[in-house]
Amino acid sequence: MHIFAETNRLILREIRPTDVDGMFELDNLDLGYRLIKKYWGLGIATEAAWASLAYAFSELKAPAVYAITDSNNAASHHVLLKAGLHFIETFEYHGFIHNWYQIDWETFETKR
């Protein structure tokens, strides 16, 4: 678990493999976060992303972590880039366009 420094509230509960209708490998770890609107713009998503990545690489020994956003979600795109992930590709899923991102352990270590 991770507590957000500014509000002393829980921001990270788990990171786990995610399979979307068999589309992705279960060996891949998928970074995700959701915030209600009143918490947008406070740095919580960025801190949660960093905490999740640190946990994935140090505790789970993951070789890489992935993330997906709606292609129109500029805020999440910014959070993921700020956390060191890089854009891989755009793809369509259930009629919506998404962006796919990835970071490996070596890249994460250089961003710390």
SEFI-50110 format. One record per residue (C-alpha): x, y, z; residue in three letters. Coordinates in steps of 0.1 Angstrom, whole numbers, padded with zeros to 4 digits, always signed. Layout:
N
XYZAla;...
//
This chain:
112
+0000+0000+0000Met;+0011+0036-0006His;-0001+0067+0012Ile;-0003+0100-0008Phe;+0021+0124+0010Ala;-0001+0156+0006Glu;-0033+0142+0020Thr;-0022+0111+0040Asn;-0048+0091+0020Arg;-0044+0056+0005Leu;-0037+0058-0032Ile;-0023+0024-0041Leu;-0038-0009-0032Arg;-0026-0033-0058Glu;-0009-0039-0091Ile;-0017-0071-0109Arg;-0017-0088-0143Pro;-0048-0078-0163Thr;-0063-0096-0193Asp;-0087-0077-0215Val;-0107-0103-0233Asp;-0076-0123-0240Gly;-0061-0094-0259Met;-0030-0091-0237Phe;-0005-0114-0222Glu;-0012-0123-0185Leu;+0026-0121-0180Asp;+0024-0083-0185Asn;+0017-0061-0156Leu;-0008-0033-0164Asp;-0005+0001-0145Leu;-0039+0016-0138Gly;-0054+0044-0117Tyr;-0088+0061-0114Arg;-0096+0093-0095Leu;-0128+0111-0090Ile;-0127+0146-0104Lys;-0121+0165-0072Lys;-0087+0149-0070Tyr;-0076+0157-0105Trp;-0046+0179-0109Gly;-0032+0173-0074Leu;-0003+0150-0085Gly;-0020+0120-0070Ile;-0020+0100-0103Ala;+0016+0107-0108Thr;+0026+0097-0073Glu;+0004+0065-0077Ala;+0021+0057-0109Ala;+0056+0061-0094Trp;+0046+0040-0064Ala;+0031+0013-0086Ser;+0062+0012-0108Leu;+0085+0010-0078Ala;+0065-0019-0063Tyr;+0063-0037-0097Ala;+0101-0035-0103Phe;+0114-0039-0067Ser;+0089-0064-0052Glu;+0074-0082-0082Leu;+0107-0082-0102Lys;+0087-0073-0133Ala;+0109-0068-0164Pro;+0084-0043-0178Ala;+0051-0026-0170Val;+0024-0015-0195Tyr;-0005+0010-0194Ala;-0034+0018-0217Ile;-0053+0051-0219Thr;-0082+0064-0240Asp;-0065+0083-0269Ser;-0084+0115-0259Asn;-0072+0114-0223Asn;-0044+0140-0224Ala;-0040+0141-0186Ala;-0033+0103-0183Ser;-0010+0106-0213His;+0010+0133-0195His;+0010+0113-0162Val;+0024+0082-0180Leu;+0051+0101-0198Leu;+0060+0119-0166Lys;+0064+0085-0149Ala;+0088+0074-0177Gly;+0066+0052-0198Leu;+0069+0056-0236His;+0042+0054-0262Phe;+0041+0022-0281Ile;+0011+0024-0304Glu;-0025+0033-0309Thr;-0051+0006-0313Phe;-0089+0001-0316Glu;-0107-0019-0289Tyr;-0145-0022-0288His;-0149+0008-0311Gly;-0127+0031-0291Phe;-0091+0043-0298Ile;-0065+0036-0271His;-0029+0044-0266Asn;-0005+0017-0253Trp;+0026+0026-0232Tyr;+0055+0006-0217Gln;+0085+0011-0193Ile;+0112-0015-0186Asp;+0132-0018-0154Trp;+0163-0002-0168Glu;+0144+0029-0180Thr;+0127+0032-0146Phe;+0160+0031-0128Glu;+0174+0060-0149Thr;+0142+0081-0142Lys;+0143+0077-0104Arg;
//
